[in-house]
Amino acid sequence: YKEENYDFFNAYRFLYKTVKENLPNAFVGGPMGIPHFPEGFMENFLKQCKDWGCIPDFVSILLFPYITEEKNGDISYRRKMIQKSGIKAKLYVSEWNNTLSSRNYLNDSCFRGAYFISKLARLGEMVDLTGVWMASDWVSSYYDVGGMANGGNGLLTKNTICKPVFYAFQFLN
């Protein structure tokens, strides 16, 4: 979004108003999905939301192990910024996984189930909701992918076979 006339906040405000006018009880939130916003972006965004009356119901973030910037990607930092703004918004991890790769055989292993239990035990105290990135391997079912277990990021294979991570979630439930 590097176009000269594009303004992130104006796009959010338009979306917020449109959704709330048509579905008043719908939750609208964001836009903290991208962890590499410039310094001060979140504080400025939340201040504008308060000033313009389009306060998010939740603030969302992505959480993958590749994110190395501590300050702007840190969950406790995000929580502090929400509190500092005076806005009553929930904190959601909208996309989370152990890898972005859809051809990583760890995705089909017992390691991933243990990793998710370990991480969710810690995340559960820090965030209000966690969404896992992806439910099914169908998203990463390419023409050259063969076999049932092929490293896709789903909780289920493309043939709907439950992976160890699926049973980890069932256990936590």
trRosetta pair geometry for C-beta under 8 A, 3 or more apart (Angstrom, degrees):
i j d omega theta_ij theta_ji phi_ij phi_ji
1 6 4.9 -141 -179 134 93 154
1 8 6.7 101 119 -79 152 88
2 6 7.4 74 75 43 5 133
3 6 4.3 92 65 -17 95 112
6 11 7.2 3 -167 -40 84 126
7 10 4.0 59 87 13 113 114
7 11 6.7 171 87 -14 59 83
8 11 5.9 -60 -154 35 30 111
8 12 6.4 28 152 -17 66 107
8 31 7.1 -156 174 81 111 156
8 45 7.7 -52 110 -105 118 112
9 12 5.5 -54 -148 38 35 112
9 13 6.1 36 154 -22 68 106
9 45 6.4 -163 -93 -125 101 74
9 48 5.1 -30 -146 124 144 158
10 13 5.6 -51 -142 37 31 113
10 14 6.3 35 156 -20 63 104
11 14 5.9 -54 -150 35 29 112
11 15 6.5 27 153 -16 63 108
12 15 5.7 -59 -150 40 31 110
12 16 6.0 34 153 -24 67 108
12 30 6.9 -144 -126 83 115 113
12 31 5.7 -109 -96 -33 127 133
12 45 7.8 48 36 -157 166 107
12 49 7.8 -59 122 -88 132 98
12 54 7.1 143 127 124 91 138
13 16 5.6 -51 -144 35 29 115
13 17 6.3 26 159 -15 64 106
13 52 5.9 -41 -118 130 128 150
13 54 5.0 174 -124 8 72 167
14 17 6.1 -58 -147 38 26 106
14 18 6.2 25 157 -19 63 112
15 18 5.8 -59 -145 38 27 111
15 19 6.2 22 161 -14 65 109
15 28 7.1 163 125 -154 92 126
16 19 6.3 -63 -149 39 23 105
16 20 6.1 12 161 -10 63 115
16 28 5.0 135 -123 139 72 154
16 54 4.1 94 108 -164 158 118
16 56 7.6 -100 -106 -87 125 65
17 20 6.0 -62 -140 44 26 105
17 21 6.0 28 161 -23 65 110
17 54 6.7 -65 -51 -104 78 121
18 21 6.1 -57 -146 33 23 110
18 22 6.5 0 163 1 60 114
19 22 6.3 -76 -149 49 26 96
19 23 5.7 -44 -180 50 69 100
19 26 5.4 -102 167 84 107 136
19 28 5.1 141 80 -80 144 125
20 23 7.2 -75 -111 71 20 58
20 24 5.8 50 -172 -117 64 52
20 26 7.1 -136 -89 57 48 95
20 28 6.5 -72 -53 -9 92 141
21 24 7.5 20 -125 -72 9 76
23 26 3.8 47 117 -19 117 122
27 57 4.1 -118 -150 80 84 152
27 58 6.2 30 173 1 123 108
28 54 7.9 -59 103 -179 136 88
28 56 6.3 -113 109 -132 73 65
28 57 5.8 106 50 7 49 103
29 56 4.2 89 -126 -175 62 110
29 57 5.1 -90 -62 60 101 72
29 58 3.6 -25 -105 64 162 74
29 59 6.2 -132 -174 -70 110 22
29 60 5.6 113 121 -25 112 98
29 89 6.9 135 -125 -162 110 118
29 90 7.7 -56 -103 61 153 87
29 92 6.8 89 110 24 156 128
30 33 6.4 -27 -144 -21 99 96
30 56 6.3 -148 41 -125 46 140
30 58 7.8 46 -35 91 38 77
30 59 7.1 49 -177 -141 8 44
30 60 5.0 -28 -104 29 57 110
31 34 7.8 3 141 16 84 90
31 45 7.2 -123 40 -165 97 151
31 60 7.2 -6 -129 51 19 98
32 35 7.9 52 166 -91 80 48
32 37 7.3 -81 -134 -7 68 138
32 42 6.4 33 -102 -106 117 108
32 59 5.2 34 7 176 131 92
32 60 5.6 172 55 75 81 50
32 61 4.9 -33 114 -80 109 72
32 78 6.5 114 161 -131 163 125
33 60 5.5 3 -66 109 77 106
33 61 6.6 167 -106 -135 32 25
33 62 5.1 60 -167 -32 67 100
33 94 6.2 -50 -102 52 98 134
33 95 7.2 50 -144 19 102 112
34 37 5.9 108 95 -50 98 83
34 62 7.2 28 -87 11 24 123
35 61 6.8 65 -86 -161 86 95
35 62 6.1 -102 -36 59 100 96
35 67 5.0 12 81 -135 170 134
35 69 6.5 160 143 56 110 115
35 72 6.2 130 176 116 71 95
35 73 4.0 31 -165 -101 125 99
36 69 6.6 118 -100 13 76 152
36 72 7.0 99 -115 100 31 139
36 73 7.8 -3 -64 -63 56 105
37 41 3.7 -104 151 57 122 159
37 42 6.6 120 84 -44 143 78
37 72 6.4 -158 57 -174 77 137
38 41 5.1 114 62 -45 67 111
39 72 7.2 -116 -94 -69 55 124
40 43 5.5 -60 -157 45 58 111
40 44 5.6 55 149 -22 85 110
41 44 5.9 -67 -149 42 26 108
41 45 5.9 26 157 -22 67 111
41 72 8.0 49 38 -140 108 127
42 45 5.7 -54 -142 36 29 112
42 46 6.3 23 162 -13 65 108
42 59 7.9 57 -149 -155 111 139
42 72 7.5 168 -14 -143 123 88
42 78 7.1 -123 -148 -123 161 70
42 81 4.9 22 123 164 128 158
43 46 6.2 -60 -147 40 26 105
43 47 6.3 28 154 -20 63 110
43 81 5.9 -113 -73 -150 72 108
43 84 7.3 -37 -115 98 98 127
43 85 7.0 -172 -137 -78 59 100
44 47 5.7 -56 -147 36 29 113
44 48 6.4 29 155 -18 65 106
45 48 5.8 -57 -151 36 29 110
45 49 6.4 32 151 -22 64 105
46 49 5.4 -48 -146 33 35 116
46 50 6.5 36 154 -19 64 103
46 56 8.0 -77 -112 20 77 109
46 59 7.9 -24 -85 -88 112 130
46 81 6.7 160 -2 152 151 96
46 82 7.0 -163 -114 -111 152 49
46 85 3.9 -63 138 -116 135 156
46 87 5.7 -126 -165 -2 110 141
47 50 5.8 -55 -152 36 31 111
47 51 6.2 30 152 -18 66 109
47 85 6.6 -131 -64 -134 59 101
48 51 5.5 -56 -143 40 32 112
48 52 5.9 7 165 1 69 114
49 52 6.5 -70 -137 50 22 93
49 54 5.3 -99 -145 81 73 72
49 55 5.1 108 149 -101 108 46
49 56 6.1 -46 -151 -13 157 81
49 87 6.9 26 94 -95 124 148
50 53 7.8 28 -179 -68 25 34
50 55 6.2 50 -89 -87 55 100
50 85 6.5 -169 -38 173 133 101
50 86 6.9 61 -110 73 148 103
50 87 6.2 -125 -73 -71 104 104
55 87 5.4 -174 -153 -139 113 113
55 88 7.9 46 156 48 138 66
55 89 6.9 -146 166 -65 91 108
56 59 5.9 102 98 -71 143 63
56 87 7.3 51 49 165 77 144
56 89 5.1 40 91 -122 88 139
57 89 6.3 134 151 -132 17 82
57 90 6.8 1 145 21 68 98
58 89 5.5 150 -113 180 23 92
58 90 4.2 -32 -108 67 92 91
58 91 6.9 170 -162 -82 85 13
58 92 4.7 36 166 -8 136 115
58 128 7.2 -129 -125 66 114 132
58 129 7.5 -25 -140 33 151 123
59 78 6.3 -171 116 177 134 112
59 82 5.7 -138 3 -84 144 121
59 89 5.2 83 -21 125 89 134
59 90 7.4 -167 24 88 65 45
59 91 5.6 -19 64 -111 94 64
59 92 7.1 170 80 27 41 75
60 92 4.8 -29 -104 77 75 101
60 93 7.5 119 -158 -124 68 14
60 94 4.1 24 -165 -29 123 123
61 73 7.5 133 -168 -154 127 60
61 75 7.1 -165 62 -102 158 73
61 78 5.9 -83 -51 -85 141 167
61 91 7.4 0 4 -173 110 89
61 92 7.4 165 23 89 66 52
61 93 5.7 -39 72 -111 84 62
61 94 7.0 155 58 12 29 85
62 67 7.5 146 100 -50 93 142
62 93 7.5 88 -134 -162 17 74
62 94 6.6 -48 -81 61 60 88
62 95 4.8 -11 -124 65 85 101
62 96 7.4 173 -167 -73 52 58
63 67 7.2 -91 -140 23 43 138
63 75 7.6 12 -96 -67 128 108
63 93 4.8 -25 1 -149 126 122
63 95 7.3 174 31 91 62 56
63 96 4.4 2 66 -108 101 96
63 123 7.8 130 117 -110 171 133
64 67 5.8 110 65 -14 73 96
64 95 7.7 -14 -49 119 98 95
64 96 7.1 -169 -69 -138 57 46
64 97 6.2 1 -110 59 88 75
64 99 7.4 78 -159 -130 104 15
64 100 5.9 24 -150 -51 152 94
65 98 6.4 17 -14 -162 125 50
65 99 7.1 -29 33 -80 113 54
66 100 6.8 -31 -5 -9 138 117
67 73 4.5 -175 157 -160 128 158
68 73 7.8 90 64 38 17 153
69 72 5.4 -8 128 48 125 93
69 73 4.9 114 80 -3 84 115
70 73 6.7 -88 -133 53 10 92
70 74 5.4 28 174 -53 60 117
70 77 8.0 122 145 -26 65 141
71 74 6.1 -49 -142 7 14 118
71 77 5.7 128 -173 -107 51 162
72 77 6.8 -112 -107 112 19 149
73 77 7.8 64 64 49 26 132
74 77 4.0 82 76 4 103 112
74 78 6.9 -172 94 -10 55 82
75 78 5.7 -54 -153 34 35 111
75 79 6.4 35 151 -19 67 105
75 91 7.2 107 -163 157 89 142
75 93 7.8 -35 -106 -72 117 109
75 123 7.7 -165 -95 -128 168 77
75 126 5.0 51 134 157 143 132
75 127 6.4 -85 -154 -60 130 100
76 79 5.5 -50 -146 36 37 115
76 80 6.3 40 153 -21 66 104
76 126 7.0 -78 -68 -146 72 116
77 80 5.8 -55 -150 36 30 112
77 81 6.5 31 152 -20 64 106
78 81 5.7 -55 -150 34 32 112
78 82 6.6 33 152 -20 64 103
78 91 6.1 122 118 -134 116 126
79 82 5.8 -54 -153 33 32 112
79 83 6.5 27 152 -14 65 108
79 91 5.7 -51 -88 -51 80 158
79 126 7.2 -115 -45 -173 142 79
80 83 5.7 -57 -147 41 32 110
80 84 5.9 35 154 -23 67 109
81 84 5.6 -51 -140 37 30 114
81 85 6.4 34 157 -24 62 105
82 85 6.0 -57 -154 30 28 112
82 87 6.0 -89 -165 71 72 97
82 89 5.4 -118 -150 59 121 100
82 91 6.5 -130 -15 -68 158 102
83 86 7.9 43 172 -66 35 30
90 128 4.0 -79 -168 50 108 160
90 129 6.8 46 148 3 132 103
91 126 7.7 -71 96 142 136 69
91 127 4.9 -109 106 -133 98 75
91 128 5.5 125 54 6 60 96
92 127 6.6 106 -118 179 22 114
92 128 6.2 -55 -74 67 65 92
92 129 4.4 -13 -120 66 91 103
92 130 7.5 -178 -163 -79 63 31
92 131 7.1 31 173 -7 104 103
93 96 4.9 33 146 -48 122 126
93 123 6.7 -45 0 -163 150 133
93 127 5.2 9 -16 -175 98 172
93 129 7.1 -157 36 99 64 58
93 130 4.6 6 59 -121 113 72
93 131 6.5 -161 102 30 67 67
94 131 5.1 -2 -163 42 36 129
95 131 6.1 -32 -77 92 37 103
95 132 8.0 42 -149 174 46 16
95 133 4.2 47 -162 -61 88 124
96 119 7.9 -177 165 136 127 140
96 123 7.8 52 -150 -116 166 166
96 130 5.8 -34 22 -170 149 97
96 131 6.6 135 15 78 93 52
96 132 5.9 -64 70 -110 84 47
96 133 6.0 159 50 1 28 94
97 100 7.0 128 76 -77 125 41
97 132 6.5 91 -79 -165 78 73
97 133 4.4 -86 -32 64 117 97
97 134 7.5 8 -79 2 140 67
97 153 5.7 2 -151 -164 154 123
98 106 6.8 -103 109 120 134 122
98 107 7.5 -178 62 -91 111 70
98 112 5.8 -141 18 -126 149 86
98 115 5.2 45 -91 122 137 150
98 116 7.4 -92 -42 -62 112 77
98 119 7.9 -165 -81 -17 87 152
99 104 4.9 -16 101 35 161 164
99 106 6.8 102 -9 71 141 119
99 107 6.7 -102 51 -65 120 100
99 153 6.9 -143 79 -103 83 109
100 153 7.8 -37 -163 -78 22 149
101 104 4.0 90 94 -33 122 113
101 107 7.7 -144 91 -36 85 126
101 151 7.1 -41 129 158 100 115
101 153 7.4 147 87 -64 43 107
102 107 7.7 1 -140 -19 39 169
102 137 7.7 134 -163 -144 101 76
102 139 7.4 -127 -118 100 142 91
102 140 3.3 -151 -175 -136 144 155
102 151 6.7 111 152 116 39 86
102 152 5.2 7 -167 -128 86 57
102 153 5.3 -76 -104 -13 73 96
103 140 7.5 -153 -50 163 69 133
103 145 7.7 -136 -98 -105 101 107
103 150 6.8 -45 -124 150 72 82
103 151 4.4 65 -163 95 33 137
103 152 7.7 10 -79 -71 44 46
104 107 5.1 99 81 -17 85 102
104 151 4.8 148 50 -167 26 111
104 153 7.7 43 41 -77 103 80
105 108 5.7 -51 -163 36 59 107
105 109 6.6 67 141 -36 73 108
105 149 7.5 65 -138 147 84 102
105 151 4.7 -61 -68 -86 46 100
106 109 5.2 -59 -148 27 42 123
106 111 5.4 -58 -156 75 92 130
106 112 5.8 128 150 -55 77 99
106 151 7.6 48 33 -133 51 87
107 112 5.8 65 -133 -68 30 156
107 151 5.2 97 40 -163 116 49
107 152 6.1 -145 119 81 146 31
107 153 5.4 -98 -133 -101 142 44
107 154 7.8 74 167 38 122 46
107 163 7.4 -32 148 -166 68 162
107 165 7.8 -51 -170 -9 57 140
108 112 7.5 94 26 10 12 137
108 149 4.2 95 -149 -162 155 109
108 150 7.6 117 -50 32 139 23
108 151 6.2 -80 -13 -82 109 39
108 152 7.7 69 -61 41 96 63
108 157 7.7 42 -115 -83 106 101
108 163 5.8 -114 -135 -134 54 121
108 164 7.8 93 167 15 40 97
109 112 5.6 117 67 -1 71 92
109 113 7.9 -127 112 4 53 87
109 164 6.6 -36 134 31 27 139
110 113 5.4 -51 -159 35 50 115
110 114 6.3 46 148 -16 75 104
110 164 4.6 -140 -102 -152 53 170
111 114 5.9 -64 -153 41 32 107
111 115 5.9 34 152 -24 69 110
112 115 5.4 -51 -141 36 32 116
112 116 6.3 34 158 -21 65 103
112 163 7.3 -5 77 141 133 125
112 164 6.4 126 65 79 90 105
112 165 4.6 -48 119 -64 107 117
112 168 7.8 -141 115 1 69 149
113 116 6.0 -54 -149 33 28 109
113 117 6.7 26 154 -16 62 105
113 163 7.7 -163 -59 130 101 84
113 164 3.8 -95 -32 137 132 97
113 165 4.6 -147 -81 -84 67 47
113 167 6.4 -5 -128 68 139 86
113 168 3.6 176 -158 -46 84 126
114 117 5.9 -55 -150 36 33 110
114 118 6.3 32 154 -19 66 109
114 168 7.3 -137 -52 -104 28 136
115 118 5.8 -60 -150 38 28 112
115 119 6.2 20 158 -12 66 111
116 119 5.9 -58 -140 43 29 106
116 120 5.8 23 164 -16 67 113
116 132 7.8 10 -132 -110 127 129
116 165 5.4 94 -5 -143 147 97
116 168 5.0 112 73 117 120 147
116 169 7.1 -44 133 -60 144 78
117 120 6.1 -58 -138 42 24 106
117 121 6.3 33 158 -28 60 106
117 168 5.1 -120 -49 -165 98 114
117 171 7.2 -20 -97 85 123 126
117 172 6.5 -169 -115 -64 81 113
118 121 6.0 -56 -156 26 25 114
118 122 7.2 11 153 -6 59 105
119 122 6.0 -66 -160 41 35 104
119 123 5.8 26 153 -15 74 114
120 123 5.4 -54 -129 45 36 109
120 124 5.8 54 165 -41 67 100
120 130 6.6 -159 -120 68 89 163
120 172 6.3 -8 106 -122 149 159
121 124 6.3 -41 -149 14 20 118
122 125 6.8 -67 -173 31 36 102
122 126 6.9 10 147 -5 69 121
123 126 5.5 -79 -150 46 42 106
123 127 5.5 -21 178 24 87 111
123 130 5.6 65 134 -75 138 143
124 127 7.6 -70 -115 51 15 75
124 130 7.7 -73 -81 -9 58 131
127 130 5.9 99 89 -63 133 87
132 135 7.3 109 88 -74 103 60
132 155 6.8 67 111 -52 146 115
132 169 7.8 -79 -23 -84 155 137
133 153 6.4 -15 121 143 77 137
134 137 7.5 117 106 -80 129 32
134 139 5.0 -114 -149 27 151 146
134 140 7.5 157 45 -13 167 103
134 152 7.6 -74 75 160 135 94
134 153 4.7 92 28 98 110 100
134 154 4.8 -60 104 -88 101 65
134 155 7.6 -153 102 -8 58 72
135 154 5.9 3 111 -144 29 91
135 155 5.6 -38 -154 24 47 106
135 156 6.8 6 152 20 67 99
136 139 6.4 126 83 -10 74 87
136 152 7.9 -12 148 137 44 137
136 154 4.2 10 -172 -133 12 144
136 155 7.2 -45 -71 45 43 70
136 156 5.0 -24 -112 65 74 100
136 157 7.9 2 -159 102 72 13
136 158 6.9 93 167 -101 96 48
136 160 7.6 -24 -129 -93 114 63
137 140 5.8 -69 -165 54 65 91
137 141 6.1 92 134 -61 81 90
137 150 7.1 115 -169 52 143 97
137 152 3.1 90 -130 97 100 159
137 153 7.3 144 -102 45 66 42
137 154 4.0 -111 -44 18 57 129
137 156 6.7 -120 1 98 86 57
137 157 5.1 -15 16 -153 139 38
137 158 4.4 -87 89 -48 106 74
138 141 5.1 -32 -145 -9 40 126
138 154 7.2 68 12 -65 61 151
138 158 5.1 120 -76 -123 61 84
139 152 7.4 137 60 -166 79 116
139 153 7.4 -46 70 56 122 97
139 154 6.9 148 24 -64 101 105
140 145 7.3 111 133 -65 77 163
140 152 4.5 172 66 -129 120 96
140 153 6.4 93 -8 16 142 85
140 154 7.6 -155 26 -24 103 97
141 145 5.8 -130 -150 64 49 139
141 152 7.2 -4 -64 -94 65 143
141 158 4.8 94 -88 -103 127 144
142 145 4.7 103 54 -15 75 107
145 150 4.9 97 -168 156 103 163
145 152 7.6 60 -163 -60 151 106
145 158 7.9 112 115 -11 130 149
146 150 6.9 144 69 -93 34 131
147 150 5.2 139 77 -69 98 94
148 157 5.0 32 175 171 81 158
148 158 7.5 -147 -145 49 56 81
148 159 5.1 -50 -130 18 100 135
148 161 6.0 32 175 21 127 141
149 157 6.2 -78 -83 -101 55 130
149 163 7.9 121 -116 -106 99 102
150 157 7.8 104 15 -143 82 100
150 158 7.9 -3 26 1 120 115
152 157 6.9 120 47 -131 126 56
152 158 6.8 104 -4 -39 165 91
154 157 6.9 159 77 -87 124 19
154 158 7.7 128 27 -60 152 56
154 163 7.2 136 102 -2 73 133
155 162 7.3 -17 146 -143 80 69
155 163 6.0 -147 -176 41 39 105
155 165 5.5 -116 -126 98 73 103
155 166 4.4 112 170 -81 95 85
155 169 6.7 -18 -140 6 138 142
156 160 5.2 -5 173 -138 131 43
156 161 6.5 146 -163 64 76 35
156 162 5.9 -41 -106 -96 80 46
156 163 6.5 -160 -98 -6 25 89
156 166 6.2 64 -68 -74 68 140
157 160 6.8 -63 68 10 72 13
157 161 4.4 7 29 48 119 91
157 163 6.6 122 -42 -56 78 96
162 166 4.0 -119 -163 79 93 151
162 167 6.3 97 146 -44 123 84
163 166 5.2 115 54 -5 62 100
163 167 7.8 -131 102 3 42 85
164 167 5.7 -58 -156 39 41 109
164 168 6.5 49 146 -26 69 100
165 168 5.1 -43 -149 28 40 120
165 169 6.8 42 153 -17 65 97
166 169 5.9 -56 -159 34 32 109
166 170 6.5 33 145 -19 65 106
167 170 5.1 -47 -144 36 40 116
167 171 6.2 48 152 -24 66 100
168 171 5.6 -51 -152 33 30 115
168 172 6.5 27 151 -16 63 105
169 172 5.6 -54 -147 38 34 109
169 173 6.3 43 152 -30 66 102
170 173 5.6 -48 -150 26 32 117
